Amino acid sequence: MDGEKRQYRRKPTGRPRISTETKELVRRLYAEDKMTCKDIAAACNISTRSVFRILDERTDGHAENEG
């Protein structure tokens, strides 16, 4: 290895982030006021908690990149 450190990339863990497109869809479906949060979650293949978290991001003024 001649004194060079070998860098290893760790495999990403956890769930992938929810895409911006899905977040926009959740907000649009909620604004239409025709579906429940449970129905929106099922349609978007995310949890009900994620639906509420996405809706809270907009009302609380949190940026999408905040963790």
N, C-alpha and C positions, 0 to 999 in steps of 0.2 A: 504494500500500500504506500510505500515511500513517504511516510509521514503525513499523508493526507487523511483527513477524517472522512469517513464514508457517511453520507447522509442518507438516512432512511425516512421514507414518508410513511406516516402512520395512516392506517385505514380510517376514513371518517366514521365516527360513531354517532348514534342518535338518529332521530328522524330528520328527513330533509325539510328545509324551510318551505312554507306555503308560498306558492308563486304569486306574483303581483296580479296576474290575470285572475287567479282564484279569489284573491282578496277583493278585487273589483267586482267580480261576480257576486260574492257574498253581500257586498254593500248594495249592489243594484237590486238583488232579489229581496233584501230586507226593506229597501226603500219602496218597492212595489207594494208591500204590505199584503201579499196574497199567500205567503208561505210562512210557516212557523220556523223558528230557529232550528228545531229538530229536523224539519223537512229540508231546510237549506243545507244543514250538515250532511244529511244523507245524499243529497243531490251533488254536493261538491266533494264527497268522500273524505270529510274531515270530521273531527269531533265537535259536539255541541259547544264545549268549552272554547274551542278554537274560533267558532263563530262569534261568541261573545267577546273574545280577546280582540278579534279583528274589528268589531264594531266599537270597542272601547278605544282602540288606537286612534280612531278618527275623532271621537268626542273628547278625548283627553289631550289631544294634540301631540301624542307620541309619534316620533319618527318611526318609519318601518324598519330601520336598521338597528334600533335599540333592542337590547336583549333582555 
